Amino acid sequence: MKRSQSSIDQILEARIQVLATTLRPSTVRNYRVSIQSFLAYLHATFPRPHQLSQLRRNPHVVGWLRFLAQHHPPLRNATRTEYLICFRRLLRDLADDYPLSPDLIRSEDFPFSDLYLPRPLAPDDDQRLQKQLCRSDTLEAHALRLMRAAGLRIGECLDLSADCLQWMGDQQAALHVPLGKLHSERWVPVDKETQHIVRRMLAFPALAPGPHRRGRPPSNLEPRPQAFLLPRYRTRRTWDGILRRTLADASRLAECTSRVVPHRLRHTFATEMVRLGVSLPALMQMLGHKDIRMTLRYVEVAQLDLQREFHRAHQNTASLHPIPQLPLPLNPTSAPVRADLAAVRQAIAATRHLFQLLRPQLESSAQTKLRRLTQRLFNIEHELDHLTPK
């Protein structure tokens, strides 16, 4: 009886507390924001106390959907979709213990997904930005260069361990990216320049800079072992703000034509890898995605890329469909003067080649006849084995 008399607020909050034991704090906040939006509308529009069994699609859920669509300022389609996904998940979890009306949220309730174009930097902007970061020998600048070289999210860069660079044999190295946004870890191959960036970051002392220095710590301090590549004398939130401000300042000095945020470095990395010939499945693993459709959102295919792929495909046409070279010249005047068994076999082989080229141009009935003629040539060649020249 006590369960049936619990309010909707208490039941939903209790379920969120259960989900908090396995989900990330940011995901739990999304669930809580979604439920607060629904409960605020429900209590304001239908002030009477409600039980879960009293919830109906119309007017309760339909009215909330209309409220979200008419929200001011307008909500993005992605935000509304996230609200519905969280609320539907909670309702499905509670359906085993509480009597709920079926189909409170249906598939047609979800708004269309917003389709965003990839956001890589223009090649000129990317080159100027990289040169500007190279001029600054600071931990922050090297961290931004590492994010660009390995396609890292800003949170993944903050969580890199001091021993993230691992050797794979044959002087090849990879960057170990720990568990991140999608609860998966990965290895990202890196070149010699990226290896140098990591070693330079490790050379910075893992001590907080004194009040007399706003940049890196004094150079007379010896480096000591540290758990993270970016030392924890600053919190993750502080590092996040510093990296964003450093990137904004560098992009302004580099005179970039558009606003640059850390995640655009990841888009630029993905686009560059595809242009260099990396396949989409391999790029998906390098970016740490679980769905190839997400990887496609990171790759920009410009008109220049289309022209290059088109002409490359035409260059490969000749190699894919080579014209066979006949061993016997077609000109009778250039035929061999001496007739022997080897010359006859050569002529039969040349005729079979001609039949193979002619077959696709004929109808099915004519192809059958041509196949019989080819078999006769095989029989003649077999009989030649029993002939002995004088």
Secondary structure, DSSP 8 states (H G I E B T S, - for coil): -TTTTS-HHHHHHHHHHHHTTTS-HHHHHHHHHHHHHHHHHHHHH--S---GGG--IIIIIHHHHHHHHT-SS---HHHHHHHHHHHHHHHHHHTTTS---TTSS-GGGS------------HHHHHHHHHHHHH--SHHHHHHHHHHHHT--HHHHHT-BTT-EEEEETTEEEEEE-S-TTS--EEEEE-HHHHHHHHHHHTS-SS---TT-SSS--TTS-----SBSS-TTS-HHHHHHHHHHHHHHHHHHTT-SS---HHHHHHHHHHHHHHTT--HHHHHHHHT-S-HHHHHTT----HHHHHHHHHHHHHTHHHHS-----SS-S-GGGS-SS--HHHHHHHHHHHHHHHHHHGGGS-HHHHHHHHHHHHHHHHHHHHHTT----
